[in-house]
Amino acid sequence: MRTFIFVLLLSYNSIVFAQDDLLALVSKPEDVKKEYVSNAFKSSRVVNGHSMEFIGKGVMDLRILHRFGLVNSGFNNLYGLDQANMRFGFDYGVSKNLTLGIGRSNVGKEWDGFIKFRPIWQAKGGRWASPVSVVLVTGATYTTLPWSDPSRENFTSSRMAFYNEVIIGRKFNNQISFQLAPTFVHRNLVSQATESNDVYALGIGGRIKMSKRIAFVVDYHYIMSGLDKGIYKDPLSIGFDIETGGHVFQLHFSNATGMNEKSFITKTTNSWGKGEIRFGFNLSRVFTVAKGG
């Protein structure tokens, strides 16, 4: 009798588990809650270039990008620390998927602004969950440098440049994130008649989480066309993100001097192979300025 009861209970449990498995198989996608993936990168920029990450709605991000002189300039220049270039800017989260930003760099005396929009957000579970995020960025720069030849007729439009990029990225797990960013830069005025106004590049960004608060990042842009590769080099930056509560502090090395898309993509002439690199840091401090952030 005991054996019969044991077999009966075992059979009942098997039937219940089998029913649960079948229900899981036939459950509709809309019955599963969609979970959006966040923290692919700790900042809205990898080093120079935009990342697939966004700041929150109603959040203001004060960003200070600081880069010293060439490390190989020697002890007399304290290995570049005697010189410095910087960009400061303000990014604002209009929504979770829309950010507006403005900044100013002393390199080229340039102002820059951008619009960053995320039509597709990586998610898991639920209907139409995407395995990647897709981000669209469009921006413009305006230089205030004096005209090289003020005696000729100069146009305000000649001070401007524009860029557009599509970022396709994925956070694979808690440790690794990767993105590709095809980028187009148009300059209204170039310094030489032999130069192209249009430059095409492919941005590559990656992040490897090393500990709870530290991550290794790589930011590289391969120049596909529009520049003389004998003069201009592909900008490469490597660094470490350090999260310290209210802000993200980044230490990095780069062969690029400029810190907006037009500048670092079209104006990098230093070579990693020759030791022409610069040490720098980026500081991001966020403030909630509107409810709903």
C-alpha positions as CSV (number, residue, x, y, z in Angstrom):
1,M,0.0,0.0,0.0
2,R,2.8,2.4,0.9
3,T,4.5,1.6,-2.4
4,F,1.3,2.3,-4.3
5,I,0.9,5.7,-2.6
6,F,4.6,6.6,-3.3
7,V,4.2,5.7,-7.0
8,L,0.9,7.7,-7.1
9,L,2.6,10.8,-5.6
10,L,5.6,10.5,-7.9
11,S,3.3,10.2,-11.0
12,Y,1.3,13.3,-9.8
13,N,4.4,15.4,-9.4
14,S,5.7,14.3,-12.8
15,I,2.4,15.4,-14.4
16,V,2.4,18.8,-12.6
17,F,6.0,19.5,-13.7
18,A,5.3,18.4,-17.3
19,Q,2.3,20.8,-17.3
20,D,4.5,23.7,-16.1
21,D,7.0,22.9,-18.8
22,L,4.3,22.9,-21.5
23,L,2.8,26.1,-20.2
24,A,6.3,27.7,-20.4
25,L,6.6,26.6,-24.0
26,V,3.2,27.9,-25.1
27,S,3.3,31.1,-23.0
28,K,3.0,34.2,-25.2
29,P,5.9,36.8,-25.4
30,E,3.6,39.5,-24.0
31,D,3.1,37.4,-20.9
32,V,6.9,37.8,-20.1
33,K,7.9,41.1,-18.7
34,K,10.4,43.0,-20.9
35,E,13.6,44.0,-19.1
36,Y,15.7,46.8,-20.7
37,V,19.5,46.4,-20.4
38,S,21.3,49.2,-18.7
39,N,24.9,50.1,-17.7
40,A,26.5,48.8,-20.8
41,F,28.9,51.7,-20.3
42,K,29.3,53.7,-17.1
43,S,29.2,57.0,-19.1
44,S,27.5,58.4,-22.1
45,R,30.9,58.5,-23.8
46,V,33.5,55.7,-24.2
47,V,36.5,58.1,-24.1
48,N,36.1,60.5,-27.0
49,G,33.1,59.1,-28.9
50,H,29.5,58.6,-27.8
51,S,28.6,55.4,-26.1
52,M,25.3,53.5,-26.4
53,E,24.5,54.6,-22.8
54,F,22.2,57.5,-21.9
55,I,21.8,59.7,-18.9
56,G,18.4,59.6,-17.1
57,K,15.4,61.8,-17.7
58,G,15.7,65.2,-16.0
59,V,19.4,64.7,-15.3
60,M,22.1,67.2,-16.1
61,D,25.6,65.8,-16.8
62,L,28.5,68.2,-16.3
63,R,31.4,66.8,-18.3
64,I,35.0,68.0,-18.1
65,L,37.4,66.4,-20.6
66,H,41.1,67.2,-19.9
67,R,44.1,66.2,-22.0
68,F,47.7,67.0,-21.4
69,G,50.6,67.4,-23.8
70,L,52.7,64.6,-25.5
71,V,54.2,62.2,-23.0
72,N,57.3,61.9,-25.2
73,S,58.0,65.7,-24.9
74,G,60.4,64.9,-22.1
75,F,61.1,65.9,-18.5
76,N,61.5,69.6,-19.4
77,N,57.7,69.6,-20.2
78,L,57.1,67.2,-17.3
79,Y,56.1,64.6,-19.9
80,G,53.3,66.7,-21.2
81,L,51.8,67.8,-17.9
82,D,53.0,71.4,-18.5
83,Q,50.5,71.7,-21.4
84,A,46.7,71.1,-21.3
85,N,43.6,71.1,-23.5
86,M,40.1,70.7,-22.4
87,R,36.4,70.6,-23.3
88,F,33.6,71.3,-20.9
89,G,30.0,70.6,-21.6
90,F,26.5,70.1,-20.4
91,D,24.3,67.1,-21.5
92,Y,20.7,67.0,-20.5
93,G,18.4,64.0,-20.5
94,V,15.1,65.1,-22.1
95,S,13.8,61.5,-21.8
96,K,15.4,58.1,-21.2
97,N,15.9,57.9,-25.0
98,L,16.8,61.5,-25.9
99,T,19.7,63.6,-24.8
100,L,20.8,67.1,-25.9
101,G,24.3,68.4,-25.3
102,I,26.5,71.5,-25.8
103,G,30.2,72.0,-25.2
104,R,33.2,74.2,-25.8
105,S,36.8,73.2,-26.6
106,N,39.9,75.3,-26.5
107,V,41.3,73.2,-29.4
108,G,40.2,75.1,-32.4
109,K,38.2,77.5,-30.2
110,E,35.2,75.4,-31.0
111,W,31.6,75.2,-29.8
112,D,29.7,71.9,-30.4
113,G,26.2,70.6,-29.9
114,F,24.5,67.3,-30.5
115,I,21.2,65.4,-30.4
116,K,21.3,61.8,-29.3
117,F,18.3,59.5,-29.8
118,R,17.7,55.8,-29.1
119,P,15.0,54.2,-31.3
120,I,15.9,50.7,-30.2
121,W,16.9,49.7,-26.7
122,Q,18.4,46.3,-25.9
123,A,16.1,44.2,-23.9
124,K,15.3,40.6,-22.9
125,G,11.9,39.0,-22.5
126,G,8.6,40.3,-23.8
127,R,7.5,41.0,-27.4
128,W,9.9,42.5,-29.8
129,A,12.9,42.4,-27.4
130,S,16.0,43.5,-29.3
131,P,19.4,41.9,-28.8
132,V,21.1,45.2,-29.5
133,S,20.7,48.9,-28.9
134,V,20.6,51.4,-31.8
135,V,21.5,55.0,-31.2
136,L,21.4,57.9,-33.6
137,V,23.6,61.0,-33.1
138,T,23.7,64.2,-35.1
139,G,25.9,67.2,-34.2
140,A,27.6,70.3,-35.4
141,T,30.7,72.4,-34.5
142,Y,31.5,76.1,-34.9
143,T,35.0,77.5,-34.7
144,T,35.7,81.0,-33.5
145,L,39.3,81.1,-34.6
146,P,40.3,84.3,-36.5
147,W,40.2,84.0,-40.2
148,S,43.6,82.9,-41.7
149,D,43.2,85.5,-44.5
150,P,40.8,88.3,-43.3
151,S,41.4,90.3,-46.5
152,R,39.3,87.9,-48.6
153,E,35.6,87.4,-48.4
154,N,34.8,84.9,-45.6
155,F,31.5,83.3,-44.7
156,T,30.1,82.3,-41.4
157,S,29.1,78.9,-42.8
158,S,32.8,78.2,-43.4
159,R,33.2,78.0,-39.6
160,M,30.9,75.0,-39.3
161,A,31.2,71.3,-39.6
162,F,28.6,68.5,-39.1
163,Y,28.6,64.8,-38.2
164,N,26.1,61.9,-38.1
165,E,26.6,58.5,-36.6
166,V,24.7,55.3,-35.9
167,I,25.8,53.3,-32.8
168,I,24.9,49.6,-32.8
169,G,25.9,48.1,-29.4
170,R,25.3,45.2,-27.2
171,K,25.9,44.4,-23.5
172,F,26.8,40.7,-23.6
173,N,27.0,40.2,-19.9
174,N,27.9,42.1,-16.7
175,Q,31.5,42.2,-17.7
176,I,31.6,42.9,-21.5
177,S,30.0,45.5,-23.8
178,F,30.8,46.3,-27.4
179,Q,29.6,48.7,-30.0
180,L,30.2,49.8,-33.6
181,A,29.6,53.4,-34.8
182,P,29.7,54.2,-38.5
183,T,30.3,58.0,-38.6
184,F,30.2,60.7,-41.3
185,V,31.8,64.1,-40.9
186,H,31.3,67.0,-43.3
187,R,33.4,70.1,-43.1
188,N,32.2,73.2,-44.9
189,L,35.8,74.5,-45.3
190,V,39.0,72.5,-45.5
191,S,42.5,73.9,-45.3
192,Q,43.8,72.5,-48.6
193,A,42.0,72.2,-52.0
194,T,43.2,68.6,-52.2
195,E,41.4,67.6,-49.0
196,S,37.9,66.1,-49.0
197,N,35.1,67.9,-47.2
198,D,33.5,64.5,-46.4
199,V,35.2,62.0,-44.0
200,Y,33.9,58.5,-43.3
201,A,35.0,56.5,-40.2
202,L,34.1,53.4,-38.2
203,G,34.0,53.8,-34.5
204,I,34.7,50.8,-32.3
205,G,34.1,50.9,-28.5
206,G,34.5,48.3,-25.8
207,R,34.2,47.9,-22.1
208,I,35.5,45.2,-19.8
209,K,34.4,45.4,-16.2
210,M,37.3,44.6,-13.9
211,S,35.7,45.1,-10.5
212,K,32.6,46.6,-8.9
213,R,33.8,50.2,-9.6
214,I,36.6,49.9,-12.2
215,A,36.3,49.1,-15.9
216,F,38.7,49.0,-18.8
217,V,37.6,50.9,-22.0
218,V,38.8,51.2,-25.6
219,D,37.7,53.8,-28.1
220,Y,39.0,53.5,-31.7
221,H,38.0,55.2,-34.9
222,Y,39.2,53.7,-38.2
223,I,39.3,56.4,-41.0
224,M,37.8,54.7,-44.1
225,S,38.1,57.6,-46.5
226,G,38.4,61.4,-46.9
227,L,41.8,61.9,-45.3
228,D,45.4,61.4,-46.3
229,K,46.5,58.4,-44.1
230,G,50.1,59.5,-44.5
231,I,49.4,62.6,-42.5
232,Y,46.3,61.8,-40.4
233,K,46.1,58.8,-38.0
234,D,43.3,56.8,-36.6
235,P,42.4,58.1,-33.1
236,L,42.9,55.4,-30.4
237,S,42.2,55.9,-26.7
238,I,42.4,53.4,-23.9
239,G,41.5,54.1,-20.3
240,F,39.9,53.1,-17.0
241,D,36.5,54.2,-15.7
242,I,36.4,54.6,-11.9
243,E,33.0,55.0,-10.4
244,T,33.0,57.0,-7.2
245,G,29.4,57.5,-6.1
246,G,28.1,60.7,-7.6
247,H,30.5,60.8,-10.6
248,V,32.5,58.7,-13.0
249,F,36.2,59.5,-13.2
250,Q,38.2,58.3,-16.2
251,L,42.0,58.1,-16.7
252,H,43.1,57.5,-20.3
253,F,45.8,57.7,-22.9
254,S,45.1,58.9,-26.5
255,N,46.9,60.1,-29.6
256,A,44.0,62.6,-30.3
257,T,44.2,66.2,-29.1
258,G,40.7,67.3,-30.0
259,M,37.6,66.1,-28.0
260,N,34.7,66.6,-30.4
261,E,33.9,64.4,-33.4
262,K,35.0,66.8,-36.0
263,S,38.3,67.4,-34.2
264,F,39.4,64.0,-33.1
265,I,38.3,62.2,-36.3
266,T,39.7,64.7,-38.9
267,K,42.6,66.3,-37.0
268,T,44.6,63.5,-35.3
269,T,48.2,63.5,-36.6
270,N,50.0,61.8,-33.7
271,S,51.0,58.2,-33.8
272,W,51.0,55.6,-31.1
273,G,53.8,53.8,-32.9
274,K,56.1,56.9,-32.3
275,G,55.0,57.3,-28.7
276,E,53.0,60.5,-29.6
277,I,50.3,59.9,-26.9
278,R,48.7,62.2,-24.3
279,F,47.6,61.4,-20.8
280,G,44.2,62.8,-19.8
281,F,41.1,62.4,-17.6
282,N,37.4,62.8,-18.1
283,L,35.1,63.8,-15.2
284,S,31.3,63.3,-15.3
285,R,29.1,64.7,-12.5
286,V,25.4,64.3,-12.8
287,F,22.6,66.4,-11.1
288,T,18.9,65.7,-11.1
289,V,17.3,69.0,-12.1
290,A,13.7,67.9,-12.9
291,K,11.4,65.3,-11.4
292,G,11.1,62.0,-13.2
293,G,14.8,61.5,-13.6
